[in-house]
């Protein structure tokens, strides 16, 4: 019988369950300010992950435009913060 650390067991469980998306959405919500900074964090209303897509909700038009131009960088930063290549797309709403 092989031994697993609790962290490895949790990762394996999440990868095989439908809870992965909601758990990642909670994690990204917690680290969003660290990744993007206080100003952007303050004006984004909701951040969600569904599958391999990150949805960012904001009502500030100039911020929407800036985020659209930085989609590739956002994907890179979030994947780095989560420690895995999870995201492939960003949708700004």
TORMARPA-79273 format. One record per atom (N, C-alpha, C): residue in one letter; atom name; x, y, z. Coordinates in steps of 0.001 Angstrom, whole numbers. Layout:
BEGIN
{resn A name CA east X north Y up Z}
...
! end
This chain:
BEGIN
{resn X name N east 845 north -1187 up 0}
{resn X name CA east 0 north 0 up 0}
{resn X name C east 884 north 1243 up 0}
{resn X name N east 648 north 2124 up -924}
{resn X name CA east 1458 north 3337 up -1005}
{resn X name C east 879 north 4415 up -85}
{resn X name N east 1749 north 5321 up 322}
{resn X name CA east 1335 north 6367 up 1236}
{resn X name C east 1147 north 7673 up 466}
{resn X name N east 104 north 8406 up 825}
{resn X name CA east -195 north 9713 up 246}
{resn X name C east -210 north 10739 up 1361}
{resn X name N east 223 north 11921 up 1036}
{resn X name CA east 53 north 12994 up 2004}
{resn X name C east -1403 north 13449 up 1943}
{resn X name N east -1859 north 14102 up 2954}
{resn X name CA east -3234 north 14585 up 2980}
{resn X name C east -3479 north 15561 up 1832}
{resn X name N east -2503 north 16404 up 1543}
{resn X name CA east -2628 north 17358 up 434}
{resn X name C east -2775 north 16660 up -902}
{resn X name N east -1985 north 15605 up -1131}
{resn X name CA east -2081 north 14851 up -2384}
{resn X name C east -3434 north 14159 up -2494}
{resn X name N east -3905 north 13616 up -1387}
{resn X name CA east -5206 north 12941 up -1395}
{resn X name C east -6332 north 13929 up -1702}
{resn X name N east -6249 north 15138 up -1134}
{resn X name CA east -7270 north 16157 up -1390}
{resn X name C east -7238 north 16601 up -2853}
{resn X name N east -6053 north 16797 up -3410}
{resn X name CA east -5933 north 17188 up -4815}
{resn X name C east -6529 north 16127 up -5727}
{resn X name N east -6231 north 14868 up -5437}
{resn X name CA east -6752 north 13774 up -6252}
{resn X name C east -8277 north 13718 up -6151}
{resn X name N east -8802 north 13897 up -4946}
{resn X name CA east -10252 north 13902 up -4757}
{resn X name C east -10898 north 15045 up -5537}
{resn X name N east -10348 north 16253 up -5424}
{resn X name CA east -10912 north 17411 up -6125}
{resn X name C east -10856 north 17246 up -7634}
{resn X name N east -9770 north 16681 up -8133}
{resn X name CA east -9645 north 16483 up -9583}
{resn X name C east -10698 north 15515 up -10112}
{resn X name N east -11158 north 14611 up -9278}
{resn X name CA east -12123 north 13614 up -9716}
{resn X name C east -13561 north 13971 up -9354}
{resn X name N east -13769 north 15055 up -8650}
{resn X name CA east -15121 north 15411 up -8227}
{resn X name C east -15614 north 16661 up -8939}
{resn X name N east -16891 north 16947 up -8757}
{resn X name CA east -17479 north 18154 up -9344}
{resn X name C east -17258 north 19372 up -8456}
{resn X name N east -16574 north 19202 up -7358}
{resn X name CA east -16320 north 20312 up -6435}
{resn X name C east -15126 north 21169 up -6848}
{resn X name N east -14373 north 20736 up -7830}
{resn X name CA east -13156 north 21449 up -8200}
{resn X name C east -13435 north 22902 up -8598}
{resn X name N east -14432 north 23127 up -9431}
{resn X name CA east -14753 north 24485 up -9873}
{resn X name C east -15105 north 25422 up -8735}
{resn X name N east -16070 north 25031 up -7871}
{resn X name CA east -16408 north 25914 up -6745}
{resn X name C east -15245 north 26158 up -5791}
{resn X name N east -14432 north 25136 up -5549}
{resn X name CA east -13288 north 25307 up -4651}
{resn X name C east -12270 north 26262 up -5268}
{resn X name N east -12023 north 26110 up -6565}
{resn X name CA east -11081 north 27022 up -7238}
{resn X name C east -11621 north 28441 up -7282}
{resn X name N east -12943 north 28590 up -7435}
{resn X name CA east -13535 north 29932 up -7407}
{resn X name C east -13320 north 30589 up -6054}
{resn X name N east -13428 north 29818 up -4988}
{resn X name CA east -13159 north 30363 up -3651}
{resn X name C east -11696 north 30754 up -3507}
{resn X name N east -10802 north 29892 up -3990}
{resn X name CA east -9366 north 30195 up -3901}
{resn X name C east -9017 north 31444 up -4680}
{resn X name N east -9548 north 31558 up -5893}
{resn X name CA east -9217 north 32731 up -6719}
{resn X name C east -9788 north 33994 up -6087}
{resn X name N east -10956 north 33879 up -5456}
{resn X name CA east -11530 north 35030 up -4755}
{resn X name C east -10643 north 35504 up -3619}
{resn X name N east -9997 north 34543 up -2947}
{resn X name CA east -9117 north 34874 up -1829}
{resn X name C east -7809 north 35516 up -2271}
{resn X name N east -7287 north 35111 up -3432}
{resn X name CA east -5975 north 35606 up -3858}
{resn X name C east -6055 north 36645 up -4975}
{resn X name N east -7263 north 37021 up -5380}
{resn X name CA east -7444 north 37958 up -6495}
{resn X name C east -6730 north 39284 up -6245}
{resn X name N east -6842 north 39823 up -5039}
{resn X name CA east -6199 north 41112 up -4734}
{resn X name C east -4678 north 41000 up -4816}
{resn X name N east -4127 north 39881 up -4364}
{resn X name CA east -2675 north 39687 up -4440}
{resn X name C east -2204 north 39610 up -5887}
{resn X name N east -3016 north 38984 up -6733}
{resn X name CA east -2633 north 38802 up -8128}
{resn X name C east -2754 north 40108 up -8909}
{resn X name N east -3898 north 40783 up -8767}
{resn X name CA east -4208 north 41929 up -9631}
{resn X name C east -4012 north 43288 up -8972}
{resn X name N east -3887 north 43328 up -7681}
{resn X name CA east -3717 north 44607 up -6988}
{resn X name C east -5022 north 45108 up -6391}
{resn X name N east -4901 north 46070 up -5478}
{resn X name CA east -6061 north 46566 up -4733}
{resn X name C east -7076 north 47293 up -5618}
{resn X name N east -6607 north 48099 up -6539}
{resn X name CA east -7521 north 48898 up -7353}
{resn X name C east -8401 north 48015 up -8218}
{resn X name N east -7800 north 47095 up -8959}
{resn X name CA east -8580 north 46208 up -9817}
{resn X name C east -9488 north 45335 up -8969}
{resn X name N east -8978 north 44835 up -7863}
{resn X name CA east -9781 north 43992 up -6974}
{resn X name C east -11007 north 44733 up -6451}
{resn X name N east -10837 north 45995 up -6144}
{resn X name CA east -11933 north 46791 up -5591}
{resn X name C east -13075 north 46958 up -6601}
{resn X name N east -12754 north 47023 up -7873}
{resn X name CA east -13766 north 47289 up -8900}
{resn X name C east -14231 north 46058 up -9673}
{resn X name N east -13762 north 44881 up -9284}
{resn X name CA east -14310 north 43659 up -9868}
{resn X name C east -15338 north 43103 up -8887}
{resn X name N east -16534 north 42827 up -9408}
{resn X name CA east -17639 north 42424 up -8553}
{resn X name C east -17625 north 40939 up -8217}
{resn X name N east -17325 north 40121 up -9186}
{resn X name CA east -17403 north 38683 up -8991}
{resn X name C east -16382 north 38003 up -9894}
{resn X name N east -15714 north 36971 up -9358}
{resn X name CA east -14755 north 36191 up -10118}
{resn X name C east -15154 north 34731 up -9978}
{resn X name N east -15333 north 34061 up -11124}
{resn X name CA east -15756 north 32663 up -11110}
{resn X name C east -14918 north 31848 up -12079}
{resn X name N east -14763 north 30571 up -11768}
{resn X name CA east -14110 north 29646 up -12681}
{resn X name C east -15110 north 28560 up -13030}
{resn X name N east -15331 north 28374 up -14317}
{resn X name CA east -16167 north 27289 up -14824}
{resn X name C east -15336 north 26545 up -15866}
{resn X name N east -14994 north 25312 up -15562}
{resn X name CA east -14139 north 24549 up -16467}
{resn X name C east -12771 north 25190 up -16549}
{resn X name N east -12368 north 25580 up -17743}
{resn X name CA east -11069 north 26215 up -17945}
{resn X name C east -11212 north 27694 up -18282}
{resn X name N east -12340 north 28282 up -17870}
{resn X name CA east -12622 north 29684 up -18166}
{resn X name C east -12789 north 30473 up -16880}
{resn X name N east -12132 north 31620 up -16814}
{resn X name CA east -12268 north 32549 up -15701}
{resn X name C east -13224 north 33653 up -16126}
{resn X name N east -14270 north 33873 up -15360}
{resn X name CA east -15244 north 34932 up -15631}
{resn X name C east -15005 north 36056 up -14631}
{resn X name N east -14814 north 37255 up -15160}
{resn X name CA east -14586 north 38434 up -14327}
{resn X name C east -15739 north 39396 up -14577}
{resn X name N east -16438 north 39777 up -13517}
{resn X name CA east -17579 north 40683 up -13630}
{resn X name C east -17186 north 42053 up -13080}
{resn X name N east -17452 north 43089 up -13876}
{resn X name CA east -17217 north 44466 up -13443}
{resn X name C east -18177 north 45392 up -14191}
{resn X name N east -18515 north 46505 up -13561}
{resn X name CA east -19390 north 47482 up -14204}
{resn X name C east -18618 north 48722 up -14657}
{resn X name N east -17316 north 48709 up -14464}
{resn X name CA east -16470 north 49851 up -14809}
{resn X name C east -15916 north 49648 up -16228}
{resn X name N east -16410 north 50439 up -17170}
{resn X name CA east -16048 north 50271 up -18586}
{resn X name C east -14539 north 50376 up -18851}
{resn X name N east -13834 north 51373 up -18312}
{resn X name CA east -12384 north 51438 up -18579}
{resn X name C east -11640 north 50212 up -18043}
{resn X name N east -12088 north 49694 up -16907}
{resn X name CA east -11468 north 48496 up -16349}
{resn X name C east -11731 north 47292 up -17249}
{resn X name N east -12952 north 47181 up -17767}
{resn X name CA east -13262 north 46095 up -18707}
{resn X name C east -12294 north 46129 up -19881}
{resn X name N east -12085 north 47299 up -20430}
{resn X name CA east -11193 north 47450 up -21584}
{resn X name C east -9767 north 47039 up -21227}
{resn X name N east -9295 north 47479 up -20070}
{resn X name CA east -7938 north 47134 up -19646}
{resn X name C east -7800 north 45626 up -19448}
{resn X name N east -8803 north 45008 up -18825}
{resn X name CA east -8752 north 43562 up -18592}
{resn X name C east -8785 north 42779 up -19903}
{resn X name N east -9530 north 43278 up -20874}
{resn X name CA east -9585 north 42615 up -22181}
{resn X name C east -8187 north 42591 up -22810}
{resn X name N east -7452 north 43690 up -22710}
{resn X name CA east -6107 north 43753 up -23268}
{resn X name C east -5110 north 42872 up -22511}
{resn X name N east -5412 north 42567 up -21241}
{resn X name CA east -4478 north 41805 up -20407}
{resn X name C east -4907 north 40356 up -20187}
{resn X name N east -5766 north 39824 up -21040}
{resn X name CA east -6269 north 38460 up -20842}
{resn X name C east -5154 north 37425 up -20724}
{resn X name N east -4185 north 37475 up -21615}
{resn X name CA east -3090 north 36491 up -21587}
{resn X name C east -2293 north 36586 up -20294}
{resn X name N east -2045 north 37798 up -19841}
{resn X name CA east -1296 north 38000 up -18598}
{resn X name C east -2108 north 37509 up -17396}
{resn X name N east -3418 north 37728 up -17411}
{resn X name CA east -4283 north 37267 up -16323}
{resn X name C east -4242 north 35745 up -16250}
{resn X name N east -4345 north 35085 up -17395}
{resn X name CA east -4281 north 33623 up -17422}
{resn X name C east -2956 north 33141 up -16826}
{resn X name N east -1879 north 33766 up -17240}
{resn X name CA east -552 north 33395 up -16742}
{resn X name C east -448 north 33586 up -15228}
{resn X name N east -889 north 34738 up -14724}
{resn X name CA east -796 north 35029 up -13296}
{resn X name C east -1663 north 34102 up -12452}
{resn X name N east -2881 north 33845 up -12906}
{resn X name CA east -3789 north 32987 up -12140}
{resn X name C east -3293 north 31545 up -12138}
{resn X name N east -2856 north 31049 up -13289}
{resn X name CA east -2321 north 29688 up -13342}
{resn X name C east -1118 north 29537 up -12429}
{resn X name N east -269 north 30544 up -12415}
{resn X name CA east 905 north 30521 up -11544}
{resn X name C east 494 north 30518 up -10075}
{resn X name N east -487 north 31342 up -9724}
{resn X name CA east -941 north 31422 up -8336}
{resn X name C east -1621 north 30126 up -7879}
{resn X name N east -2341 north 29469 up -8791}
{resn X name CA east -3026 north 28220 up -8443}
{resn X name C east -2085 north 27018 up -8508}
{resn X name N east -935 north 27195 up -9128}
{resn X name CA east 43 north 26127 up -9185}
{resn X name C east -238 north 25061 up -10227}
{resn X name N east -1097 north 25349 up -11189}
{resn X name CA east -1378 north 24405 up -12273}
{resn X name C east -1898 north 25150 up -13490}
{resn X name N east -1738 north 24551 up -14645}
{resn X name CA east -2219 north 25147 up -15896}
{resn X name C east -3694 north 24824 up -16048}
{resn X name N east -4531 north 25583 up -15390}
{resn X name CA east -5956 north 25319 up -15367}
{resn X name C east -6711 north 26163 up -16386}
{resn X name N east -6425 north 27458 up -16408}
{resn X name CA east -7194 north 28385 up -17243}
{resn X name C east -6671 north 28436 up -18672}
{resn X name N east -7620 north 28541 up -19599}
{resn X name CA east -7270 north 28739 up -21004}
{resn X name C east -7959 north 29957 up -21593}
{resn X name N east -8963 north 30464 up -20890}
{resn X name CA east -9725 north 31589 up -21431}
{resn X name C east -10180 north 32487 up -20292}
{resn X name N east -10328 north 33781 up -20616}
{resn X name CA east -10861 north 34768 up -19678}
{resn X name C east -12012 north 35472 up -20376}
{resn X name N east -13140 north 35580 up -19665}
{resn X name CA east -14311 north 36292 up -20178}
{resn X name C east -14588 north 37459 up -19242}
{resn X name N east -14680 north 38652 up -19820}
{resn X name CA east -14958 north 39859 up -19048}
{resn X name C east -16419 north 40226 up -19265}
{resn X name N east -17173 north 40326 up -18191}
{resn X name CA east -18587 north 40672 up -18282}
{resn X name C east -18863 north 41972 up -17570}
! end
